[in-house]
Amino acid sequence: MKTTVHIPDALLEEARKIAYREHTTIKALIEEGLCLSIESRKNQKKFRLRKATYKGNGLPIGISHVFLASICATP
């Protein structure tokens, strides 16, 4: 499959040097890089936010959500 990718000039120049030195192609380097990137993402654990609840009975009597919102909104 063909596609167009915009690569910064400095990065492409470095890739050309590596390709020349290793007797390979830019295409092969891009494929290798994509494979490594995809593989490393497959091995990452999915982020899970831990349950962080407070064992209480909610807001104290006399304090409303509106009051708390007004405090948070004050710079």
Residue frames as a rotation matrix with the C-alpha (Angstrom) as fourth column:
MET 1
0.585 0.811 0.000 0.00
0.811 -0.585 0.000 0.00
0.000 0.000 -1.000 0.00
LYS 2
-0.445 -0.712 0.544 1.25
0.681 -0.663 -0.310 3.48
0.582 0.232 0.780 -0.76
THR 3
0.696 0.590 -0.409 0.91
0.718 -0.569 0.401 6.45
0.004 -0.573 -0.820 1.54
THR 4
0.132 -0.624 0.770 2.49
0.233 -0.736 -0.636 9.86
0.964 0.263 0.048 2.00
VAL 5
0.604 -0.039 -0.796 4.28
0.797 0.006 0.604 10.72
-0.019 -0.999 0.035 5.22
HIS 6
0.649 -0.399 0.648 5.73
-0.146 -0.901 -0.408 14.11
0.746 0.171 -0.643 6.12
ILE 7
0.596 -0.578 -0.558 9.07
0.803 0.443 0.399 13.62
0.016 -0.686 0.728 7.88
PRO 8
0.844 -0.352 -0.404 11.26
-0.194 -0.904 0.382 16.46
-0.500 -0.244 -0.831 9.17
ASP 9
0.764 -0.565 -0.312 14.29
-0.420 -0.068 -0.905 17.03
0.490 0.822 -0.289 6.93
ALA 10
-0.116 -0.870 0.480 16.82
-0.976 0.009 -0.219 16.31
0.186 -0.494 -0.849 9.67
LEU 11
0.120 0.240 0.963 15.16
-0.556 0.820 -0.135 13.00
-0.823 -0.519 0.232 10.52
LEU 12
0.964 0.255 0.070 15.02
-0.070 0.503 -0.861 11.93
-0.255 0.825 0.503 6.89
GLU 13
0.476 -0.863 -0.170 18.67
-0.673 -0.233 -0.702 12.84
0.566 0.448 -0.692 6.38
GLU 14
-0.254 -0.531 0.808 19.66
-0.925 0.378 -0.042 10.77
-0.283 -0.758 -0.587 9.41
ALA 15
0.486 0.518 0.704 17.56
-0.269 0.855 -0.444 7.86
-0.832 0.026 0.555 8.11
ARG 16
0.929 -0.184 -0.320 19.29
-0.306 0.100 -0.947 8.10
0.207 0.978 0.037 4.72
LYS 17
0.015 -0.988 0.157 22.70
-0.929 -0.072 -0.364 7.90
0.371 -0.140 -0.918 6.39
ILE 18
-0.189 -0.014 0.982 21.67
-0.684 0.720 -0.121 4.85
-0.705 -0.694 -0.145 8.39
ALA 19
0.801 0.548 0.242 20.12
-0.186 0.612 -0.769 3.17
-0.570 0.571 0.592 5.35
TYR 20
0.674 -0.623 -0.397 23.30
-0.563 -0.085 -0.822 3.76
0.479 0.777 -0.408 3.33
ARG 21
-0.236 -0.832 0.502 25.55
-0.963 0.131 -0.236 2.52
0.131 -0.539 -0.832 6.14
GLU 22
-0.302 0.203 0.931 23.43
-0.473 0.816 -0.331 -0.62
-0.828 -0.541 -0.151 6.72
HIS 23
-0.960 -0.103 -0.259 22.80
-0.278 0.324 0.904 -1.32
-0.009 0.940 -0.340 3.02
THR 24
-0.470 0.880 0.069 19.04
0.790 0.455 -0.412 -1.07
-0.394 -0.139 -0.909 3.38
THR 25
-0.473 0.389 0.791 16.24
0.521 -0.601 0.607 1.27
0.711 0.699 0.081 2.31
ILE 26
-0.842 0.302 0.446 14.29
-0.494 -0.763 -0.417 4.08
0.215 -0.572 0.792 3.92
LYS 27
0.125 0.947 -0.296 11.19
-0.700 0.296 0.651 1.93
0.704 0.126 0.699 3.42
ALA 28
0.100 -0.154 -0.983 12.76
0.382 0.918 -0.105 -0.92
0.919 -0.365 0.151 5.42
LEU 29
-0.883 -0.457 -0.102 13.71
0.288 -0.358 -0.888 1.47
0.370 -0.814 0.448 8.23
ILE 30
-0.531 0.771 0.350 10.18
-0.793 -0.599 0.115 2.89
0.299 -0.217 0.929 8.38
GLU 31
0.323 0.654 -0.684 8.69
-0.347 0.755 0.557 -0.62
0.880 0.058 0.471 8.44
GLU 32
-0.290 -0.533 -0.795 11.07
0.572 0.570 -0.591 -1.65
0.768 -0.626 0.139 11.20
GLY 33
-0.966 -0.099 0.238 10.27
-0.094 -0.723 -0.684 1.46
0.240 -0.684 0.689 13.23
LEU 34
-0.170 0.979 0.108 6.52
-0.858 -0.201 0.473 0.99
0.485 -0.012 0.874 12.87
CYS 35
0.276 0.232 -0.933 6.76
0.055 0.965 0.256 -2.67
0.960 -0.122 0.253 13.86
LEU 36
-0.631 -0.593 -0.500 8.79
0.552 0.109 -0.826 -1.81
0.545 -0.798 0.259 16.96
SER 37
-0.860 0.340 0.381 6.40
-0.465 -0.830 -0.308 0.99
0.211 -0.442 0.872 17.92
ILE 38
0.123 0.960 -0.253 3.30
-0.719 0.262 0.644 -1.16
0.684 0.103 0.722 17.47
GLU 39
0.092 -0.157 -0.983 4.86
0.340 0.933 -0.117 -4.09
0.936 -0.324 0.139 19.36
SER 40
-0.874 -0.465 -0.144 5.84
0.298 -0.277 -0.913 -1.90
0.385 -0.841 0.381 22.32
ARG 41
-0.571 0.742 0.351 2.29
-0.787 -0.617 0.024 -0.55
0.234 -0.262 0.936 22.55
LYS 42
0.247 0.650 -0.718 0.82
-0.346 0.752 0.561 -4.07
0.905 0.110 0.411 22.51
ASN 43
-0.194 -0.449 -0.872 2.94
0.589 0.658 -0.469 -4.95
0.785 -0.604 0.137 25.55
GLN 44
-0.856 -0.089 0.509 1.82
-0.272 -0.760 -0.590 -1.95
0.440 -0.644 0.626 27.59
LYS 45
-0.622 0.680 -0.388 -0.72
0.776 0.470 -0.420 -2.56
-0.103 -0.563 -0.820 30.31
LYS 46
-0.041 0.717 0.695 -3.96
0.503 -0.587 0.635 -0.64
0.863 0.376 -0.337 29.96
PHE 47
-0.877 -0.284 0.388 -4.13
-0.120 -0.652 -0.748 2.28
0.465 -0.703 0.538 32.38
ARG 48
0.072 0.896 -0.438 -6.62
0.654 0.289 0.700 1.75
0.753 -0.337 -0.565 35.18
LEU 49
-0.327 -0.068 0.943 -7.55
-0.484 -0.845 -0.229 4.53
0.812 -0.531 0.243 37.55
ARG 50
-0.808 -0.004 -0.589 -7.70
0.426 0.686 -0.590 3.15
0.406 -0.728 -0.553 41.04
LYS 51
0.297 0.954 0.039 -10.89
0.520 -0.196 0.831 3.50
0.801 -0.226 -0.555 43.02
ALA 52
-0.801 -0.592 -0.091 -10.31
0.442 -0.480 -0.758 6.43
0.405 -0.647 0.646 45.36
THR 53
0.174 0.934 0.312 -13.52
0.166 -0.340 0.926 6.87
0.971 -0.109 -0.214 47.31
TYR 54
-0.776 -0.330 0.537 -13.96
-0.411 -0.380 -0.828 8.30
0.477 -0.864 0.159 50.76
LYS 55
-0.401 0.639 -0.657 -15.93
0.679 0.689 0.255 6.32
0.616 -0.343 -0.709 53.32
GLY 56
-0.970 0.136 -0.200 -18.26
0.038 -0.728 -0.685 8.97
-0.239 -0.672 0.701 54.57
ASN 57
-0.187 0.980 0.073 -21.82
0.778 0.193 -0.598 10.19
-0.600 -0.055 -0.798 54.45
GLY 58
0.226 0.247 0.942 -21.38
0.876 -0.474 -0.086 12.83
0.426 0.845 -0.323 51.76
LEU 59
-0.425 -0.367 0.827 -21.36
0.135 -0.930 -0.343 16.56
0.895 -0.034 0.445 52.40
PRO 60
-0.835 0.134 -0.533 -21.94
0.534 -0.030 -0.845 17.84
-0.129 -0.991 -0.047 55.91
ILE 61
0.214 0.977 0.025 -25.37
0.976 -0.212 -0.044 19.32
-0.038 0.034 -0.999 56.59
GLY 62
0.641 0.141 -0.754 -25.52
0.258 -0.965 0.039 22.94
-0.723 -0.219 -0.656 55.49
ILE 63
-0.379 -0.783 -0.494 -22.90
-0.398 -0.344 0.851 22.69
-0.835 0.519 -0.181 52.75
SER 64
0.693 0.692 0.201 -24.25
-0.053 0.327 -0.943 22.45
-0.719 0.643 0.263 49.22
HIS 65
0.164 -0.592 0.789 -22.66
0.905 0.409 0.118 21.59
-0.393 0.694 0.603 45.90
VAL 66
0.698 0.156 0.699 -23.29
0.504 -0.800 -0.325 25.19
0.508 0.579 -0.637 44.81
PHE 67
0.921 -0.376 0.096 -21.26
-0.326 -0.614 0.719 26.49
-0.212 -0.694 -0.688 47.75
LEU 68
0.312 -0.845 0.435 -18.38
0.298 0.522 0.799 24.14
-0.902 -0.119 0.415 46.99
ALA 69
0.297 -0.146 0.944 -18.45
0.955 0.021 -0.297 25.13
0.024 0.989 0.146 43.30
SER 70
0.907 0.069 0.416 -18.26
0.104 -0.993 -0.062 28.83
0.408 0.100 -0.907 44.25
ILE 71
0.692 -0.716 0.088 -15.20
-0.261 -0.134 0.956 28.17
-0.673 -0.685 -0.279 46.42
CYS 72
0.124 -0.653 0.747 -13.47
0.659 0.617 0.430 26.24
-0.742 0.439 0.507 43.62
ALA 73
0.484 0.149 0.862 -14.26
0.838 -0.363 -0.407 28.96
0.253 0.920 -0.300 41.08
THR 74
0.980 -0.149 -0.131 -12.63
-0.082 -0.904 0.419 31.69
-0.181 -0.400 -0.899 43.21
PRO 75
0.586 -0.810 -0.016 -9.11
0.116 0.103 -0.988 32.50
0.802 0.577 0.155 41.93
